[in-house]
Structure formats: structure tokens, C-alpha cells
Amino acid sequence: MPKFYIGPPQRYQSSIDEEWKSLTTLDESQLILSTFIGIGSAACLALIWKIIFDESLPFGSPTWNEIIISSLILIFGHEVVHLLGFPNCGLNSKTIIGIWLQAGSPYVQYTSPMSRNRFLVMLILPVLILSILPFFFAYNQAGFINQLSWISVLNCIGAGSDLLIFSRIISIVPPKSRVIESEKSLLWKQNIV
């Protein structure tokens, strides 16, 4: 079963040799950039919603209280969706479900190396499921266009760091590598086959 933890992401405890390289993911400049990426991608997504479904994202609906409550639920839902990308859907002792009080953020962390591609899938799952999939439900007359559009856009704001880290991994980490999160960094090591 997953472990629950209050505090920042854990440091990788196994031995790190010189073949492991570090990619900083959570420094102040990265957080600022990820905020802009989240807001920018949410604005683009909101525009797409309005073009495709004119009745989406109405002002005044939901109310500010509903947006705040929905955002809090969505933040935890976003992290739960990340778990689906972990080995065994995160239902093992190598998974940490944490709350980083200083950052005011929940997080999930897998404490064992995984393939780069699996890590990329884990990173992008919340965007695919909570921001893109609602378009298909709305398009197929599932109703709830107002709610689906708000979930889609609000999730995209919070996914800015996922999108930034995804793009950095794609551009820096070779495809046949293993990766692991360690504190504020992503460690990676290229597999030699």
C-alpha cells in the first residue's frame, strides 16, 4: 500500500553513481515558468472550448465558491490520476502520497526508478484525462458542458509544471533511460543495452 507523508518530496535513498545525472525540476524559476505555462495553456484551451462549444465557460457559473471548492477537489484528483501511470497504479509500498505544506501542494512520488517513457505517460495523464477527454464527452452529447469545460481549463492551470517537466525530459533525457524523482530534481541514467 502507498505511504502517506507530510513534507517535501523524498530524497532517493539508494546509491547514486556517477552515471546518474540530475535535472532540476522544482527551483523557483521553474515554478514561475510553469505558472505561465499553465495559465497560457489554460487560456488556449478556454479559447478552444468557446470556439467549439459557445455555451461553455459561462461567467457567473460556477460561482467563485464553487470554483474554489472544485479546484481543491481537482488538485487531489489530478494527483490521483498521476498514480495510474505508476507501476501497479501506485498501489504498492514504493508510492508516496504526500502534502508539501510549504508549497501548499499535494503530490505523488514513486521511490524506485522507472523507464523514461513510463514517467512521461505518468506526467501527461492528468492533462489527457482531465483536460482533453472532457472535449470528447461534451462532443458526444454527454451534457454538463459547463462543468466539463471548467474542469478542463482549471486542470490545465495546475498542469503547467507537468507540461514543463514533460518538455524538458523529451528534450534532454534519452529514450532508453531510467528516471526517478529525488527531492526537487529528476535523476536519470541512460540504459546501456
ZAPA-806168 format. One record per residue (C-alpha): y, x, z; residue in three letters; residue number from 1. Coordinates in pm, 1 decimal. Example, Ala and Ser with C-alpha at 12.3 -4.5 7.8 and 13.67 -1.06 7.14 Angstrom:
+----------+----------+----------+-----+-----+
!       c2 !       c1 !       c3 !   r !   k !
+----------+----------+----------+-----+-----+
!   -450.0 !   1230.0 !    780.0 ! ALA !   1 !
!   -106.0 !   1367.0 !    714.0 ! SER !   2 !
+----------+----------+----------+-----+-----+
end
This chain:
+----------+----------+----------+-----+-----+
!       c2 !       c1 !       c3 !   r !   k !
+----------+----------+----------+-----+-----+
!      0.0 !      0.0 !      0.0 ! MET !   1 !
!    358.8 !    114.6 !    -57.2 ! PRO !   2 !
!    552.2 !    281.7 !    222.2 ! LYS !   3 !
!    886.3 !    143.3 !    335.2 ! PHE !   4 !
!   1167.4 !    383.8 !    412.7 ! TYR !   5 !
!   1532.2 !    370.6 !    515.0 ! ILE !   6 !
!   1726.9 !    667.6 !    382.3 ! GLY !   7 !
!   1781.6 !    855.9 !     55.5 ! PRO !   8 !
!   1500.3 !    921.8 !   -193.7 ! PRO !   9 !
!   1236.4 !   1161.0 !    -62.2 ! GLN !  10 !
!   1200.3 !   1528.8 !   -148.0 ! ARG !  11 !
!    885.1 !   1616.9 !   -342.1 ! TYR !  12 !
!    663.1 !   1783.9 !    -81.0 ! GLN !  13 !
!    408.0 !   1971.3 !   -293.6 ! SER !  14 !
!    456.5 !   2325.3 !   -410.2 ! SER !  15 !
!    709.8 !   2374.5 !   -687.0 ! ILE !  16 !
!    654.3 !   2680.3 !   -902.0 ! ASP !  17 !
!    900.0 !   2837.9 !  -1143.6 ! GLU !  18 !
!    762.6 !   2626.5 !  -1429.6 ! GLU !  19 !
!    924.4 !   2314.1 !  -1280.8 ! TRP !  20 !
!   1279.9 !   2254.8 !  -1399.9 ! LYS !  21 !
!   1540.6 !   2032.8 !  -1237.6 ! SER !  22 !
!   1754.9 !   1763.7 !  -1396.0 ! LEU !  23 !
!   2029.2 !   1633.0 !  -1163.5 ! THR !  24 !
!   2039.7 !   1252.8 !  -1171.8 ! THR !  25 !
!   2245.1 !   1134.6 !   -875.7 ! LEU !  26 !
!   2552.4 !   1351.3 !   -832.6 ! ASP !  27 !
!   2899.8 !   1195.2 !   -812.7 ! GLU !  28 !
!   2988.6 !   1249.2 !  -1178.9 ! SER !  29 !
!   2656.7 !   1094.4 !  -1288.8 ! GLN !  30 !
!   2719.7 !    789.4 !  -1069.5 ! LEU !  31 !
!   3069.1 !    741.6 !  -1213.4 ! ILE !  32 !
!   2941.6 !    779.9 !  -1569.6 ! LEU !  33 !
!   2653.1 !    539.2 !  -1503.0 ! SER !  34 !
!   2901.8 !    280.7 !  -1374.6 ! THR !  35 !
!   3094.9 !    298.9 !  -1701.4 ! PHE !  36 !
!   2770.1 !    279.5 !  -1899.6 ! ILE !  37 !
!   2660.8 !    -26.6 !  -1700.7 ! GLY !  38 !
!   2993.3 !   -206.3 !  -1741.9 ! ILE !  39 !
!   3016.3 !   -114.1 !  -2111.1 ! GLY !  40 !
!   2662.8 !   -224.6 !  -2191.3 ! SER !  41 !
!   2713.4 !   -546.8 !  -1993.2 ! ALA !  42 !
!   3033.6 !   -618.9 !  -2188.6 ! ALA !  43 !
!   2847.4 !   -564.8 !  -2518.0 ! CYS !  44 !
!   2563.5 !   -787.3 !  -2400.0 ! LEU !  45 !
!   2810.2 !  -1058.2 !  -2289.5 ! ALA !  46 !
!   2967.5 !  -1049.3 !  -2635.2 ! LEU !  47 !
!   2625.1 !  -1087.8 !  -2797.8 ! ILE !  48 !
!   2546.6 !  -1381.9 !  -2567.9 ! TRP !  49 !
!   2874.8 !  -1552.0 !  -2662.6 ! LYS !  50 !
!   2816.4 !  -1494.0 !  -3034.7 ! ILE !  51 !
!   2460.0 !  -1627.7 !  -3030.6 ! ILE !  52 !
!   2498.3 !  -1898.4 !  -2763.2 ! PHE !  53 !
!   2853.9 !  -2026.0 !  -2740.2 ! ASP !  54 !
!   2774.9 !  -2219.9 !  -2421.2 ! GLU !  55 !
!   2658.1 !  -1906.6 !  -2234.8 ! SER !  56 !
!   2853.1 !  -1733.0 !  -1956.8 ! LEU !  57 !
!   3092.7 !  -2018.3 !  -1876.4 ! PRO !  58 !
!   3380.4 !  -1926.4 !  -1644.9 ! PHE !  59 !
!   3362.8 !  -2102.2 !  -1310.2 ! GLY !  60 !
!   2989.5 !  -2148.0 !  -1341.4 ! SER !  61 !
!   2833.1 !  -1998.4 !  -1145.3 ! PRO !  62 !
!   3081.4 !  -1977.6 !   -860.3 ! THR !  63 !
!   3174.2 !  -1640.2 !   -708.9 ! TRP !  64 !
!   2944.9 !  -1711.8 !   -412.1 ! ASN !  65 !
!   2657.3 !  -1786.9 !   -649.4 ! GLU !  66 !
!   2727.7 !  -1465.4 !   -842.0 ! ILE !  67 !
!   2724.1 !  -1258.7 !   -521.2 ! ILE !  68 !
!   2401.3 !  -1416.7 !   -392.6 ! ILE !  69 !
!   2237.8 !  -1392.7 !   -736.6 ! SER !  70 !
!   2345.0 !  -1029.2 !   -767.9 ! SER !  71 !
!   2184.8 !   -939.7 !   -435.1 ! LEU !  72 !
!   1859.7 !  -1109.7 !   -537.9 ! ILE !  73 !
!   1881.7 !   -948.0 !   -881.1 ! LEU !  74 !
!   1925.4 !   -598.9 !   -731.7 ! ILE !  75 !
!   1597.2 !   -633.9 !   -542.1 ! PHE !  76 !
!   1429.2 !   -798.2 !   -842.1 ! GLY !  77 !
!   1543.6 !   -508.5 !  -1060.7 ! HIS !  78 !
!   1370.2 !   -261.4 !   -827.3 ! GLU !  79 !
!   1053.7 !   -472.1 !   -815.1 ! VAL !  80 !
!   1038.6 !   -464.8 !  -1196.8 ! VAL !  81 !
!   1053.1 !    -82.5 !  -1181.9 ! HIS !  82 !
!    731.9 !    -98.0 !   -975.8 ! LEU !  83 !
!    547.5 !   -248.3 !  -1273.6 ! LEU !  84 !
!    583.4 !     88.0 !  -1450.5 ! GLY !  85 !
!    428.0 !    287.2 !  -1166.1 ! PHE !  86 !
!     55.3 !    363.8 !  -1161.4 ! PRO !  87 !
!   -126.4 !     60.6 !  -1015.8 ! ASN !  88 !
!    203.6 !   -130.8 !  -1038.4 ! CYS !  89 !
!    321.4 !     68.3 !   -737.0 ! GLY !  90 !
!     57.8 !    -80.0 !   -509.1 ! LEU !  91 !
!    -57.3 !    247.0 !   -357.0 ! ASN !  92 !
!     41.5 !    495.8 !    -87.3 ! SER !  93 !
!    237.5 !    715.1 !   -332.9 ! LYS !  94 !
!    504.2 !    445.9 !   -372.9 ! THR !  95 !
!    813.9 !    429.2 !   -154.0 ! ILE !  96 !
!   1027.8 !    118.6 !   -135.4 ! ILE !  97 !
!   1349.8 !    229.2 !     27.6 ! GLY !  98 !
!   1701.4 !    133.6 !    116.1 ! ILE !  99 !
!   1959.9 !    408.4 !     90.2 ! TRP ! 100 !
!   2221.8 !    286.7 !    336.7 ! LEU ! 101 !
!   2488.4 !    546.7 !    246.5 ! GLN ! 102 !
!   2471.1 !    440.7 !   -119.6 ! ALA ! 103 !
!   2424.0 !     74.1 !    -30.3 ! GLY ! 104 !
!   2127.2 !     51.6 !   -262.5 ! SER ! 105 !
!   1758.6 !    -28.2 !   -258.1 ! PRO ! 106 !
!   1531.9 !    196.5 !   -464.9 ! TYR ! 107 !
!   1168.9 !    259.1 !   -550.6 ! VAL ! 108 !
!   1018.9 !    604.8 !   -584.8 ! GLN ! 109 !
!    678.8 !    734.1 !   -690.6 ! TYR ! 110 !
!    593.0 !   1051.2 !   -496.9 ! THR ! 111 !
!    345.9 !   1204.0 !   -740.7 ! SER ! 112 !
!    405.6 !   1346.3 !  -1089.6 ! PRO ! 113 !
!    366.0 !   1108.3 !  -1383.0 ! MET ! 114 !
!    397.5 !   1150.0 !  -1756.2 ! SER ! 115 !
!    746.5 !   1160.0 !  -1901.8 ! ARG ! 116 !
!    670.2 !    861.4 !  -2124.1 ! ASN ! 117 !
!    541.9 !    650.5 !  -1835.7 ! ARG ! 118 !
!    856.7 !    739.6 !  -1641.9 ! PHE ! 119 !
!   1069.8 !    630.9 !  -1940.0 ! LEU ! 120 !
!    886.8 !    296.7 !  -1953.9 ! VAL ! 121 !
!    939.8 !    251.4 !  -1578.9 ! MET ! 122 !
!   1312.3 !    324.3 !  -1622.0 ! LEU ! 123 !
!   1367.8 !     79.4 !  -1908.2 ! ILE ! 124 !
!   1150.5 !   -212.2 !  -1783.8 ! LEU ! 125 !
!   1430.8 !   -388.5 !  -1590.8 ! PRO ! 126 !
!   1656.0 !   -376.5 !  -1898.2 ! VAL ! 127 !
!   1381.3 !   -515.6 !  -2119.7 ! LEU ! 128 !
!   1262.4 !   -785.2 !  -1877.8 ! ILE ! 129 !
!   1586.6 !   -890.5 !  -1707.3 ! LEU ! 130 !
!   1847.9 !   -825.7 !  -1978.5 ! SER ! 131 !
!   1671.8 !   -860.3 !  -2317.3 ! ILE ! 132 !
!   1385.8 !  -1105.5 !  -2250.3 ! LEU ! 133 !
!   1628.2 !  -1384.3 !  -2143.2 ! PRO ! 134 !
!   1751.5 !  -1396.6 !  -2506.6 ! PHE ! 135 !
!   1402.2 !  -1496.7 !  -2621.0 ! PHE ! 136 !
!   1375.4 !  -1766.1 !  -2353.7 ! PHE ! 137 !
!   1717.4 !  -1902.7 !  -2448.0 ! ALA ! 138 !
!   1641.1 !  -1884.9 !  -2821.0 ! TYR ! 139 !
!   1313.6 !  -2073.4 !  -2771.6 ! ASN ! 140 !
!   1496.9 !  -2362.0 !  -2603.9 ! GLN ! 141 !
!   1376.6 !  -2275.4 !  -2254.9 ! ALA ! 142 !
!   1703.7 !  -2417.5 !  -2119.8 ! GLY ! 143 !
!   1901.2 !  -2257.6 !  -1841.2 ! PHE ! 144 !
!   2120.7 !  -2066.3 !  -2088.7 ! ILE ! 145 !
!   2397.7 !  -2028.9 !  -1829.1 ! ASN ! 146 !
!   2162.6 !  -1877.6 !  -1570.9 ! GLN ! 147 !
!   1973.9 !  -1661.6 !  -1821.9 ! LEU ! 148 !
!   2295.9 !  -1520.2 !  -1966.2 ! SER ! 149 !
!   2437.0 !  -1433.8 !  -1623.4 ! TRP ! 150 !
!   2109.2 !  -1268.0 !  -1513.3 ! ILE ! 151 !
!   2103.9 !  -1068.7 !  -1837.0 ! SER ! 152 !
!   2461.7 !   -944.4 !  -1806.6 ! VAL ! 153 !
!   2463.1 !   -878.0 !  -1431.1 ! LEU ! 154 !
!   2138.1 !   -680.1 !  -1455.4 ! ASN ! 155 !
!   2289.5 !   -465.4 !  -1729.3 ! CYS ! 156 !
!   2574.6 !   -364.2 !  -1498.4 ! ILE ! 157 !
!   2323.5 !   -236.0 !  -1243.5 ! GLY ! 158 !
!   2109.0 !    -68.2 !  -1509.3 ! ALA ! 159 !
!   2376.0 !    185.9 !  -1602.8 ! GLY ! 160 !
!   2207.0 !    467.6 !  -1410.3 ! SER ! 161 !
!   1868.4 !    378.6 !  -1562.7 ! ASP ! 162 !
!   2019.9 !    393.7 !  -1912.2 ! LEU ! 163 !
!   2193.2 !    725.6 !  -1840.2 ! LEU ! 164 !
!   1881.1 !    887.9 !  -1693.8 ! ILE ! 165 !
!   1672.0 !    747.0 !  -1982.5 ! PHE ! 166 !
!   1901.7 !    906.6 !  -2240.5 ! SER ! 167 !
!   1910.8 !   1238.0 !  -2054.1 ! ARG ! 168 !
!   1530.9 !   1254.1 !  -2030.6 ! ILE ! 169 !
!   1490.7 !   1168.1 !  -2400.4 ! ILE ! 170 !
!   1733.6 !   1445.4 !  -2497.0 ! SER ! 171 !
!   1621.3 !   1717.4 !  -2250.8 ! ILE ! 172 !
!   1261.9 !   1670.2 !  -2130.9 ! VAL ! 173 !
!    987.1 !   1744.9 !  -2389.1 ! PRO ! 174 !
!    748.5 !   1454.5 !  -2465.6 ! PRO ! 175 !
!    433.8 !   1608.7 !  -2316.2 ! LYS ! 176 !
!    592.9 !   1679.2 !  -1978.1 ! SER ! 177 !
!    519.8 !   1555.8 !  -1628.5 ! ARG ! 178 !
!    810.3 !   1434.2 !  -1414.5 ! VAL ! 179 !
!    873.6 !   1343.0 !  -1054.3 ! ILE ! 180 !
!   1178.2 !   1227.7 !   -861.0 ! GLU ! 181 !
!   1282.5 !   1455.6 !   -577.0 ! SER ! 182 !
!   1590.4 !   1364.0 !   -374.0 ! GLU ! 183 !
!   1882.3 !   1348.3 !   -620.0 ! LYS ! 184 !
!   1700.1 !   1523.9 !   -903.0 ! SER ! 185 !
!   1424.4 !   1472.3 !  -1151.5 ! LEU ! 186 !
!   1178.9 !   1761.0 !  -1167.7 ! LEU ! 187 !
!    991.8 !   1818.6 !  -1491.4 ! TRP ! 188 !
!    726.7 !   2054.4 !  -1615.8 ! LYS ! 189 !
!    600.5 !   2082.4 !  -1970.8 ! GLN ! 190 !
!    224.3 !   2045.9 !  -2004.6 ! ASN ! 191 !
!     62.7 !   2329.5 !  -2192.4 ! ILE ! 192 !
!   -237.6 !   2188.3 !  -2378.7 ! VAL ! 193 !
+----------+----------+----------+-----+-----+
end
